[in-house]
Amino acid sequence: MNLPLLVLILPLLGSLISAICIIGSQNKKAEYISTIFLFLAALASIYIYINIETFKGNFIVYNWINFAQINLYFSIFLDPLTAIMFCVVTIVSSVVHMFSIGYMHEDKFRARFFCYLSLFTFAMLVLVSADNFIQLFLGWEGVGLCSYLLVGYYFHKPSANNAAIKAFLVNRVGDFGYLIAIALIYKYFNSLNFQEVFSNTSTIEKKNLLFLGFEFNLITCICMFLFMAAVGKSAQIGLHVWLPDAMEGPTPVSALIHAATMVTAGVFLVVRCSPIFEYSQFTLNVITYVGLITSLFAASVALLQNDIKKVIAYSTCSQLGYMFFACGISAYSLAMFHLVTHAFFKALLFLGAGCVIHCLHHEQDCNKMGGLYKKLPVTFAFIIIGSIALMGIPPFAGYFSKDLILEYALSIHSFNGTNIYVLGCLGAFLTSVYSTRLIYLTFLNKTNIKTDIFNKIKEPGFTMLFPLFILSIGAIAGGYLFYDIVENNAFWFNSIFTLTEVNYVEEAHHIEKIYKLFPIFLVVLAVIVVLVAYKYVDSLSYLLNYKIKGLVKFLQKKWYFDEIYGFLFVNKLLQLSTFLWTRIDINLIDLKGPIGVSQNIWKAAAYCRKIQNGKVFSYAIVMFTGIVVFVSLIFFN
């Protein structure tokens, strides 16, 4: 068996074995076997990444679909982009599996949890290794299904069920765009294989599409629908509403979905399809500003969230915005660089939050914590590392990836580039504010935990802390370890396409030093302001609750997106479904259909029962009438 195929097979095999373990409640076997398989897959992925020159190619598994002139294989298309995604997905997934052994040890049905978790990883690997749009869609829907199962894992809770359904339905909106894009690609390219489509894109660059009497550029239409799919998966503004509710799932699920797998699928799609997006400047501009608005929106909402997991979830949404506006200025390798570093420090933050939640008996409100640096010093240190990396303070990983995007954007001397730099710096300031607030309320503030509970708090075991140690290495050294993917354009070997060849690192180095230091200055300033405000400003609560009450409520209500969607869509659909159910289904279909027929048969049977009265005279009348009718018919003929 070849090594790339082994990377896919091991998570699938772990999922199947875990599914068998569900029958006999063999929870320990499920968790250990699936975790070992994921670590083996991670080691294989690292080896492939290091030796990518040897493994480059398309490894065909079997001939999958043949119709018309379309010939699709289920295969592993291994190039640098796939190799780096293999590393990110398997490493983060393996440590999440290990963390889950400790976090879920009290759950009686954890074999089912590990079955879903491994299947989720397999679906993501299928997605990133596809060489055609249909296989990518298979993995795309696979992660959507698994996210539904994992977010709704605690299905006995109505809130978990509602969150799972919400995530599933919102993502279907984006998937609708992907299906339309596939249809357009098939119609005009007569192929669904990446290589054939990408190589022919330039030939139909000027082709227009007629729709409802209007002409649209074909490439732009395809790109906009592909981006619509990416917006749904990567929770960009408009289709982001599923992301905070997805925190209803167990914390390891949050780390996996919001760090390395599902939410990065949209960014991966845009980068993989860069040979198409490069021919639609309109779409690239849209991507730029959707990413900018999302980064600021999510960061502003995170400022006043009290749920520790939701703060980190909105942070993920904000950081994905950075990746998208990097794609919008054709800096795809910078977007991938930030995707990689973000996966490590965001998974570290989620799992660190999981340690806190686990030790506090599943309490998630930051206002009910405080003083935990005394009881959880190791967890505190790991969350500090993750937060510094997220803020972008050198020499941690986030500095290398996020600041490089801002510096390159400013270096291109364009309107879009200047906006990215200015608003990106504002986003970095807000990121530092909510990160510092989370750390202060959780660890440094005066404790609000009951004394008897506080005294019993202790660090979690090895199975929960060792994954944090692995991720902290990525959060600290990820910038150094993966810097080559942006410094050396030859690394990508045509897996990323741009119309103009650019050395992003060299261009970023040309800007003045003050612009390089400005984001760091804002971040440090934000840390100082938040710590001083919470520590020494007694009127802070009064200021928030009375002086800027409207703004506070606006942010706490998450810009009223849920309320607006509820009014425009949910309530209207509920009213329509109620009308269709009561008036059409019950009063029309049921009454005139099954219920009506059965009632009429019952009435007819009631009349027939009256005739069968047991009196000879009545029977004689019926017989006589029958004879008369029979004779009359004969006479009539």
C-alpha positions as CSV (number, residue, x, y, z in Angstrom):
1,M,0.0,0.0,0.0
2,N,1.4,3.4,-0.9
3,L,2.0,6.0,1.8
4,P,-0.5,8.7,0.6
5,L,-3.3,6.1,0.5
6,L,-2.4,5.0,4.0
7,V,-3.0,8.6,5.2
8,L,-6.6,8.3,4.0
9,I,-7.1,4.7,5.1
10,L,-6.0,5.0,8.7
11,P,-8.7,7.5,9.8
12,L,-11.4,5.5,7.9
13,L,-10.2,2.3,9.5
14,G,-10.2,3.9,12.9
15,S,-13.8,5.1,12.3
16,L,-15.0,1.7,11.3
17,I,-13.4,-0.1,14.2
18,S,-14.9,2.5,16.6
19,A,-18.3,1.9,15.0
20,I,-17.9,-1.8,15.7
21,C,-16.9,-1.0,19.3
22,I,-20.1,0.9,19.8
23,I,-22.0,-2.4,19.7
24,G,-20.1,-3.9,22.7
25,S,-19.6,-0.6,24.4
26,Q,-15.8,-1.1,24.0
27,N,-15.0,2.6,24.6
28,K,-11.4,2.2,25.5
29,K,-10.6,0.1,22.5
30,A,-12.3,2.7,20.2
31,E,-10.4,5.7,21.7
32,Y,-7.0,4.1,21.8
33,I,-7.1,2.5,18.4
34,S,-8.5,5.5,16.6
35,T,-5.9,7.8,18.3
36,I,-3.0,5.5,17.4
37,F,-4.2,5.4,13.8
38,L,-4.3,9.2,13.6
39,F,-0.8,9.6,15.0
40,L,0.4,7.1,12.4
41,A,-1.4,9.1,9.7
42,A,0.2,12.3,11.1
43,L,3.7,10.8,10.9
44,A,3.1,9.6,7.4
45,S,1.8,13.1,6.4
46,I,4.9,14.8,7.9
47,Y,7.2,12.4,5.9
48,I,5.3,13.1,2.7
49,Y,5.5,16.9,3.3
50,I,9.3,16.7,3.9
51,N,9.8,14.5,0.8
52,I,7.1,16.1,-1.4
53,E,9.4,16.0,-4.5
54,T,9.3,12.2,-4.3
55,F,5.6,11.9,-3.8
56,K,4.2,14.5,-6.2
57,G,1.7,13.0,-8.6
58,N,-1.9,11.6,-8.9
59,F,-2.4,8.3,-7.1
60,I,-5.5,6.7,-8.6
61,V,-7.5,4.5,-6.3
62,Y,-10.2,3.4,-8.7
63,N,-12.2,4.4,-11.8
64,W,-15.1,6.1,-10.2
65,I,-17.5,7.8,-12.6
66,N,-17.9,7.4,-16.3
67,F,-20.7,9.2,-18.2
68,A,-20.8,11.0,-21.5
69,Q,-17.3,12.2,-22.0
70,I,-16.6,12.5,-18.3
71,N,-14.1,10.1,-16.8
72,L,-13.5,10.7,-13.0
73,Y,-11.2,8.8,-10.7
74,F,-11.3,8.6,-7.0
75,S,-7.7,9.5,-6.4
76,I,-5.1,11.3,-4.3
77,F,-3.8,14.3,-6.1
78,L,-0.6,14.9,-4.2
79,D,1.0,18.3,-4.7
80,P,2.5,20.8,-2.1
81,L,-1.0,22.2,-1.3
82,T,-2.3,18.8,-0.5
83,A,0.8,17.8,1.4
84,I,0.6,20.8,3.7
85,M,-3.1,20.3,4.3
86,F,-2.4,16.6,5.1
87,C,0.0,17.8,7.8
88,V,-2.3,20.3,9.3
89,V,-5.4,18.1,9.3
90,T,-3.7,14.9,10.7
91,I,-1.5,16.6,13.3
92,V,-4.4,18.7,14.8
93,S,-6.8,15.7,14.5
94,S,-4.4,13.3,16.3
95,V,-3.8,15.6,19.2
96,V,-7.6,16.3,19.4
97,H,-8.1,12.5,19.6
98,M,-5.6,12.2,22.4
99,F,-7.1,15.2,24.3
100,S,-10.6,13.6,23.9
101,I,-9.5,10.5,25.8
102,G,-9.2,12.6,28.9
103,Y,-11.9,15.1,28.2
104,M,-14.6,12.5,27.4
105,H,-13.6,9.8,29.8
106,E,-16.9,10.1,31.8
107,D,-19.0,9.8,28.7
108,K,-20.6,6.3,28.4
109,F,-21.0,6.5,24.6
110,R,-17.5,7.8,23.6
111,A,-17.0,5.1,21.1
112,R,-19.6,6.8,19.0
113,F,-17.8,10.1,19.5
114,F,-14.4,8.7,18.3
115,C,-16.2,7.1,15.3
116,Y,-17.6,10.5,14.2
117,L,-14.2,12.2,14.9
118,S,-12.2,9.9,12.8
119,L,-14.8,9.9,10.0
120,F,-14.7,13.7,10.1
121,T,-10.9,13.6,9.5
122,F,-11.3,11.1,6.7
123,A,-13.8,13.3,4.9
124,M,-11.5,16.3,5.2
125,L,-8.6,14.3,3.8
126,V,-10.8,13.2,0.9
127,L,-11.6,16.9,0.3
128,V,-8.1,18.2,0.2
129,S,-6.7,15.3,-1.9
130,A,-9.3,15.5,-4.7
131,D,-8.3,16.0,-8.3
132,N,-11.8,16.8,-9.5
133,F,-14.8,18.9,-8.4
134,I,-17.0,15.8,-7.6
135,Q,-14.5,14.2,-5.2
136,L,-14.0,17.5,-3.5
137,F,-17.8,17.8,-3.2
138,L,-17.9,14.3,-1.6
139,G,-15.5,15.4,1.1
140,W,-17.2,18.8,1.3
141,E,-20.5,17.1,2.1
142,G,-18.8,14.5,4.3
143,V,-17.4,17.2,6.7
144,G,-20.8,18.8,6.7
145,L,-22.5,15.6,7.7
146,C,-19.9,14.8,10.4
147,S,-20.1,18.4,11.8
148,Y,-23.9,17.8,12.1
149,L,-23.3,14.6,14.0
150,L,-20.6,16.1,16.3
151,V,-22.3,19.4,17.0
152,G,-25.4,17.5,17.9
153,Y,-23.5,14.8,19.8
154,Y,-25.4,15.6,23.0
155,F,-28.7,15.1,21.2
156,H,-30.6,14.9,24.5
157,K,-30.1,18.7,24.7
158,P,-32.5,20.7,22.5
159,S,-29.9,23.5,22.1
160,A,-27.4,21.0,20.7
161,N,-30.0,19.6,18.2
162,N,-31.0,23.2,17.1
163,A,-27.3,24.1,16.7
164,A,-26.6,21.0,14.6
165,I,-29.7,21.7,12.4
166,K,-28.7,25.4,12.0
167,A,-25.1,24.5,11.0
168,F,-26.4,21.9,8.5
169,L,-29.0,24.2,6.9
170,V,-26.8,27.3,6.7
171,N,-24.1,25.3,5.0
172,R,-26.7,24.0,2.5
173,V,-27.0,27.6,1.3
174,G,-23.3,27.7,0.4
175,D,-23.5,24.2,-1.1
176,F,-26.2,25.4,-3.5
177,G,-23.6,27.8,-4.9
178,Y,-21.1,25.0,-5.3
179,L,-23.6,22.9,-7.2
180,I,-24.4,25.7,-9.6
181,A,-20.6,26.3,-10.1
182,I,-20.2,22.6,-10.9
183,A,-23.0,22.7,-13.4
184,L,-21.5,25.7,-15.2
185,I,-18.1,24.2,-15.3
186,Y,-19.4,20.9,-16.7
187,K,-21.5,22.8,-19.4
188,Y,-18.8,25.1,-20.6
189,F,-15.6,23.2,-19.9
190,N,-17.0,19.7,-20.7
191,S,-14.9,18.4,-17.8
192,L,-14.8,18.3,-14.0
193,N,-11.1,17.4,-13.6
194,F,-9.0,20.2,-12.1
195,Q,-6.2,20.1,-14.6
196,E,-8.4,20.1,-17.6
197,V,-10.5,23.0,-16.3
198,F,-7.6,25.1,-15.1
199,S,-5.6,24.7,-18.3
200,N,-8.6,25.9,-20.4
201,T,-9.7,28.8,-18.2
202,S,-7.8,31.4,-20.2
203,T,-9.5,30.3,-23.4
204,I,-12.9,31.4,-22.3
205,E,-11.9,34.4,-20.2
206,K,-14.0,36.7,-22.4
207,K,-17.1,34.4,-22.7
208,N,-20.4,35.8,-21.4
209,L,-23.4,34.1,-19.9
210,L,-26.9,35.2,-20.8
211,F,-29.3,35.1,-17.8
212,L,-32.7,36.7,-17.6
213,G,-31.8,39.0,-20.4
214,F,-28.6,40.2,-18.9
215,E,-25.0,39.3,-19.8
216,F,-22.5,38.2,-17.2
217,N,-18.9,37.1,-17.5
218,L,-18.9,33.3,-17.3
219,I,-15.6,33.1,-15.2
220,T,-17.0,35.7,-12.8
221,C,-20.3,33.7,-12.4
222,I,-18.4,30.5,-11.7
223,C,-16.0,32.3,-9.2
224,M,-18.9,34.0,-7.4
225,F,-20.7,30.7,-6.9
226,L,-17.6,29.0,-5.7
227,F,-17.0,31.8,-3.3
228,M,-20.6,31.5,-2.1
229,A,-19.7,27.9,-1.1
230,A,-16.6,29.1,0.6
231,V,-18.5,31.7,2.6
232,G,-20.8,29.0,4.0
233,K,-18.1,26.6,5.0
234,S,-15.7,29.2,6.3
235,A,-18.4,31.2,8.2
236,Q,-17.9,34.5,6.5
237,I,-20.3,37.4,7.2
238,G,-23.8,36.5,6.1
239,L,-23.4,32.8,6.5
240,H,-21.5,32.9,9.7
241,V,-24.5,32.4,12.0
242,W,-23.9,28.7,12.5
243,L,-20.4,29.1,13.9
244,P,-21.0,30.3,17.5
245,D,-23.9,27.9,18.0
246,A,-21.6,25.0,17.0
247,M,-20.0,25.5,20.4
248,E,-22.8,23.2,21.7
249,G,-20.7,20.3,20.7
250,P,-17.9,18.9,23.0
251,T,-14.9,21.2,23.2
252,P,-12.6,18.8,21.2
253,V,-15.1,19.1,18.3
254,S,-14.7,22.9,18.5
255,A,-10.9,22.6,18.2
256,L,-11.1,20.3,15.2
257,I,-13.9,22.1,13.3
258,H,-12.7,25.7,14.0
259,A,-8.9,25.2,13.7
260,A,-7.9,22.7,11.0
261,T,-10.8,21.2,9.2
262,M,-14.2,22.4,8.2
263,V,-13.8,26.1,8.4
264,T,-10.6,26.0,6.4
265,A,-12.2,24.2,3.6
266,G,-13.5,27.4,2.1
267,V,-10.1,29.0,2.1
268,F,-8.6,25.8,0.5
269,L,-11.3,25.9,-2.2
270,V,-10.4,29.4,-3.2
271,V,-6.6,28.6,-3.2
272,R,-7.1,25.3,-5.1
273,C,-9.2,27.2,-7.7
274,S,-6.7,30.1,-8.0
275,P,-6.3,29.4,-11.7
276,I,-10.0,30.4,-12.1
277,F,-10.2,33.2,-9.6
278,E,-7.2,35.0,-11.1
279,Y,-9.3,35.7,-14.2
280,S,-12.1,37.5,-12.3
281,Q,-10.9,40.7,-10.7
282,F,-14.4,41.5,-9.6
283,T,-14.6,38.3,-7.5
284,L,-11.2,39.0,-6.0
285,N,-12.4,42.4,-4.9
286,V,-15.5,40.9,-3.4
287,I,-13.4,38.4,-1.5
288,T,-11.2,41.2,-0.2
289,Y,-14.0,43.2,1.3
290,V,-16.0,40.3,2.6
291,G,-12.9,39.1,4.4
292,L,-12.2,42.6,5.8
293,I,-15.8,43.1,7.0
294,T,-15.8,39.6,8.5
295,S,-12.6,40.1,10.4
296,L,-13.8,43.4,11.9
297,F,-17.4,42.2,12.6
298,A,-16.3,39.0,14.3
299,A,-13.6,40.7,16.3
300,S,-16.0,43.4,17.5
301,V,-18.6,40.7,18.6
302,A,-15.9,38.8,20.5
303,L,-15.1,41.8,22.6
304,L,-18.2,41.4,24.9
305,Q,-18.9,37.6,24.7
306,N,-18.8,35.9,28.1
307,D,-18.7,32.3,26.9
308,I,-15.0,31.3,26.7
309,K,-15.6,29.1,23.7
310,K,-17.6,31.7,21.8
311,V,-14.9,34.3,22.2
312,I,-12.5,31.9,20.6
313,A,-15.1,30.9,17.9
314,Y,-15.6,34.5,16.8
315,S,-11.8,34.9,16.8
316,T,-11.7,32.0,14.3
317,C,-14.2,33.8,12.1
318,S,-12.1,36.9,12.3
319,Q,-8.9,35.2,11.4
320,L,-10.5,33.5,8.4
321,G,-11.3,37.0,7.2
322,Y,-7.5,37.6,7.1
323,M,-7.0,34.5,5.0
324,F,-9.7,35.6,2.5
325,F,-8.6,39.1,2.0
326,A,-5.1,37.7,1.4
327,C,-6.6,35.6,-1.4
328,G,-8.4,38.8,-2.6
329,I,-5.0,40.4,-3.4
330,S,-3.8,37.1,-5.0
331,A,-1.5,36.4,-2.0
332,Y,-2.7,32.8,-1.9
333,S,0.5,31.4,-0.3
334,L,0.2,34.0,2.5
335,A,-3.3,32.9,3.1
336,M,-2.1,29.3,3.3
337,F,0.7,30.3,5.7
338,H,-1.8,32.0,8.0
339,L,-4.1,29.0,7.7
340,V,-1.3,26.7,8.9
341,T,-0.1,28.8,11.8
342,H,-3.7,29.6,12.8
343,A,-4.5,25.9,13.0
344,F,-1.9,25.3,15.7
345,F,-2.5,28.3,18.0
346,K,-6.3,28.2,17.6
347,A,-6.4,24.5,18.4
348,L,-4.2,25.3,21.4
349,L,-6.6,27.9,22.6
350,F,-9.6,25.7,22.2
351,L,-8.0,22.8,24.0
352,G,-6.7,25.1,26.7
353,A,-10.3,26.4,27.2
354,G,-11.4,22.7,27.3
355,C,-9.0,22.1,30.2
356,V,-10.5,25.1,32.1
357,I,-14.1,23.9,31.3
358,H,-13.2,20.3,32.3
359,C,-11.7,21.4,35.7
360,L,-14.7,23.7,36.4
361,H,-17.3,20.9,35.8
362,H,-18.3,22.3,32.3
363,E,-18.7,26.0,33.4
364,Q,-18.1,28.2,30.3
365,D,-18.9,31.7,31.6
366,C,-15.7,33.8,32.1
367,N,-17.5,36.0,34.6
368,K,-17.9,33.0,36.9
369,M,-14.1,32.2,36.8
370,G,-11.1,34.1,37.9
371,G,-7.9,33.4,39.9
372,L,-7.2,30.2,38.0
373,Y,-3.5,31.0,37.4
374,K,-2.9,29.7,40.9
375,K,-4.6,26.4,40.3
376,L,-3.9,25.8,36.6
377,P,-0.5,27.3,36.0
378,V,0.4,24.9,33.1
379,T,-2.9,25.5,31.3
380,F,-2.5,29.2,31.9
381,A,1.0,29.2,30.3
382,F,-0.4,27.4,27.2
383,I,-3.3,29.8,26.8
384,I,-0.8,32.7,27.1
385,I,1.3,31.2,24.3
386,G,-1.8,30.7,22.1
387,S,-3.0,34.2,22.8
388,I,0.3,35.8,22.0
389,A,0.5,33.9,18.8
390,L,-3.0,35.0,18.0
391,M,-2.3,38.6,18.7
392,G,0.8,38.5,16.4
393,I,3.5,39.4,18.8
394,P,7.0,38.3,17.6
395,P,8.6,35.8,17.6
396,F,5.4,33.7,17.8
397,A,3.8,32.1,14.7
398,G,0.9,34.5,14.3
399,Y,3.3,37.4,13.9
400,F,5.0,35.9,10.8
401,S,1.8,35.0,9.0
402,K,-0.6,37.8,9.9
403,D,1.8,40.7,9.8
404,L,3.2,39.5,6.5
405,I,-0.3,39.8,5.0
406,L,-0.6,43.4,6.2
407,E,2.9,44.4,5.1
408,Y,2.5,42.9,1.6
409,A,-0.9,44.5,1.2
410,L,0.6,48.0,2.0
411,S,3.5,47.3,-0.4
412,I,1.3,47.0,-3.5
413,H,0.3,50.7,-3.2
414,S,-3.3,50.3,-4.2
415,F,-6.6,51.3,-2.7
416,N,-7.4,47.7,-1.7
417,G,-4.0,47.2,-0.2
418,T,-4.2,50.4,1.9
419,N,-7.6,49.4,3.2
420,I,-6.4,45.9,4.1
421,Y,-3.5,47.4,6.1
422,V,-5.5,50.0,8.0
423,L,-8.5,47.8,8.7
424,G,-6.3,44.8,9.3
425,C,-4.4,46.8,12.0
426,L,-7.7,47.7,13.6
427,G,-8.6,44.0,13.6
428,A,-5.3,43.2,15.3
429,F,-6.1,45.8,17.9
430,L,-9.5,44.3,18.6
431,T,-8.0,40.8,18.7
432,S,-5.6,41.9,21.4
433,V,-8.4,43.5,23.4
434,Y,-10.7,40.4,23.5
435,S,-7.8,38.0,24.0
436,T,-6.5,40.0,27.0
437,R,-10.0,40.3,28.4
438,L,-10.5,36.5,28.2
439,I,-7.2,35.9,30.0
440,Y,-7.9,38.5,32.7
441,L,-11.4,37.3,33.5
442,T,-10.5,33.6,33.4
443,F,-7.1,33.6,35.2
444,L,-6.1,37.0,36.7
445,N,-9.4,38.5,38.0
446,K,-10.6,37.9,41.6
447,T,-12.1,34.5,41.6
448,N,-15.9,34.1,41.5
449,I,-15.7,30.4,42.0
450,K,-17.2,28.8,45.2
451,T,-14.5,28.1,47.7
452,D,-15.2,24.4,48.0
453,I,-15.0,24.0,44.2
454,F,-11.9,26.3,43.9
455,N,-10.0,24.3,46.4
456,K,-10.5,21.0,44.5
457,I,-9.3,22.4,41.1
458,K,-6.2,20.8,39.8
459,E,-4.4,20.4,36.4
460,P,-5.9,17.8,34.1
461,G,-3.9,14.6,33.3
462,F,-1.2,13.8,30.8
463,T,-3.6,12.9,28.0
464,M,-5.0,16.4,28.1
465,L,-1.8,18.4,28.7
466,F,0.5,16.6,26.2
467,P,-1.6,17.7,23.2
468,L,-1.3,21.3,24.4
469,F,2.5,20.9,24.5
470,I,2.6,19.6,20.9
471,L,0.4,22.5,19.7
472,S,2.4,25.0,21.6
473,I,5.4,24.0,19.6
474,G,3.5,24.9,16.4
475,A,2.3,28.2,18.0
476,I,5.8,29.2,18.9
477,A,7.9,27.8,16.0
478,G,5.3,27.4,13.2
479,G,6.4,30.7,11.7
480,Y,10.0,29.4,11.3
481,L,9.0,25.8,10.4
482,F,6.7,26.8,7.5
483,Y,8.3,30.1,6.4
484,D,9.7,28.5,3.3
485,I,6.2,28.2,1.8
486,V,6.1,32.0,1.4
487,E,9.7,32.7,1.0
488,N,10.2,30.2,-1.8
489,N,7.6,30.4,-4.6
490,A,9.1,27.3,-6.2
491,F,7.8,25.3,-3.2
492,W,4.2,25.3,-4.6
493,F,5.2,23.8,-8.0
494,N,2.1,25.1,-9.9
495,S,-0.4,24.1,-7.2
496,I,-1.0,27.9,-6.8
497,F,-1.5,30.1,-9.9
498,T,-1.1,33.9,-10.1
499,L,-1.1,36.0,-13.2
500,T,2.0,37.9,-12.1
501,E,5.0,36.3,-10.3
502,V,5.6,38.0,-6.9
503,N,8.0,37.4,-4.1
504,Y,5.8,38.3,-1.2
505,V,8.5,38.4,1.5
506,E,10.8,40.6,-0.6
507,E,7.9,43.0,-1.4
508,A,6.8,43.2,2.2
509,H,10.4,44.1,3.3
510,H,10.4,47.2,1.1
511,I,7.9,49.1,3.3
512,E,9.1,51.5,5.9
513,K,10.0,50.1,9.3
514,I,7.4,52.2,11.1
515,Y,4.6,50.4,9.2
516,K,6.1,47.1,10.3
517,L,6.1,48.1,13.9
518,F,2.7,49.8,14.0
519,P,0.6,46.6,14.3
520,I,2.9,45.4,17.1
521,F,2.5,48.8,18.9
522,L,-1.3,48.6,18.6
523,V,-1.3,45.1,20.0
524,V,0.8,46.0,23.0
525,L,-1.2,49.1,23.6
526,A,-4.4,47.1,23.6
527,V,-3.0,44.7,26.2
528,I,-2.0,47.6,28.5
529,V,-5.3,49.4,28.1
530,V,-7.4,46.3,28.9
531,L,-5.3,45.3,31.9
532,V,-5.3,48.9,33.3
533,A,-9.0,49.3,32.7
534,Y,-10.0,46.1,34.4
535,K,-7.6,46.5,37.3
536,Y,-7.8,50.1,38.1
537,V,-10.9,51.7,36.5
538,D,-13.7,51.2,39.0
539,S,-16.3,52.9,36.7
540,L,-15.7,50.5,33.8
541,S,-18.9,48.6,34.5
542,Y,-20.9,51.9,34.7
543,L,-19.3,53.1,31.5
544,L,-20.3,49.9,29.6
545,N,-23.8,49.5,31.0
546,Y,-24.9,53.1,30.9
547,K,-22.7,55.5,28.9
548,I,-22.4,53.2,25.8
549,K,-25.3,50.9,26.5
550,G,-26.6,51.0,22.9
551,L,-23.2,50.0,21.4
552,V,-22.8,47.3,24.1
553,K,-26.2,45.8,23.4
554,F,-25.5,46.0,19.6
555,L,-22.3,43.9,20.1
556,Q,-23.8,41.5,22.6
557,K,-26.7,40.8,20.1
558,K,-24.0,40.1,17.4
559,W,-25.1,42.9,15.2
560,Y,-28.7,41.5,15.3
561,F,-28.0,39.0,12.5
562,D,-30.0,36.2,14.2
563,E,-32.9,38.5,14.8
564,I,-32.9,39.8,11.2
565,Y,-32.7,36.3,9.8
566,G,-35.4,35.2,12.2
567,F,-37.7,37.9,11.0
568,L,-36.9,37.6,7.2
569,F,-36.6,33.8,6.9
570,V,-37.3,31.7,9.9
571,N,-40.6,33.2,11.0
572,K,-41.9,33.5,7.4
573,L,-41.0,29.9,6.6
574,L,-42.6,28.8,9.9
575,Q,-45.8,30.7,9.0
576,L,-45.8,29.2,5.5
577,S,-45.2,25.7,6.9
578,T,-48.0,26.1,9.4
579,F,-50.4,27.2,6.7
580,L,-49.4,24.3,4.4
581,W,-49.7,21.9,7.3
582,T,-53.1,23.0,8.6
583,R,-54.9,24.2,5.4
584,I,-53.3,21.9,2.7
585,D,-52.1,18.8,4.5
586,I,-54.8,18.4,7.1
587,N,-57.9,20.1,5.6
588,L,-57.3,19.2,1.9
589,I,-55.1,16.2,1.4
590,D,-56.0,14.3,4.5
591,L,-59.7,15.1,4.5
592,K,-60.2,14.4,0.8
593,G,-57.6,11.7,0.7
594,P,-56.9,8.9,3.2
595,I,-59.1,10.2,6.0
596,G,-61.9,11.2,3.6
597,V,-61.9,7.8,1.8
598,S,-61.8,5.8,5.1
599,Q,-64.7,7.9,6.5
600,N,-66.8,7.4,3.4
601,I,-66.2,3.7,3.5
602,W,-67.2,3.7,7.2
603,K,-70.4,5.5,6.4
604,A,-71.2,3.1,3.5
605,A,-70.6,0.2,5.8
606,A,-73.0,1.7,8.4
607,Y,-75.8,1.8,5.8
608,C,-75.0,-1.8,4.8
609,R,-75.3,-2.9,8.4
610,K,-78.8,-1.4,8.5
611,I,-79.9,-3.6,5.6
612,Q,-78.7,-6.7,7.4
613,N,-81.4,-6.6,10.0
614,G,-82.2,-10.4,10.1
615,K,-85.9,-10.0,9.0
616,V,-87.2,-12.5,6.4
617,F,-89.6,-9.9,5.0
618,S,-86.8,-7.4,4.3
619,Y,-84.7,-10.1,2.6
620,A,-87.8,-11.2,0.5
621,I,-88.3,-7.6,-0.7
622,V,-84.7,-7.3,-1.7
623,M,-84.8,-10.6,-3.6
624,F,-88.1,-9.8,-5.3
625,T,-86.7,-6.4,-6.3
626,G,-83.6,-8.1,-7.7
627,I,-85.7,-10.5,-9.8
628,V,-87.8,-7.7,-11.2
629,V,-84.7,-5.7,-12.2
630,F,-83.1,-8.8,-13.7
631,V,-86.2,-9.7,-15.8
632,S,-86.7,-6.1,-16.8
633,L,-83.1,-5.9,-18.1
634,I,-83.6,-9.1,-20.2
635,F,-87.0,-7.8,-21.6
636,F,-85.3,-4.4,-22.3
637,N,-82.6,-6.1,-24.4
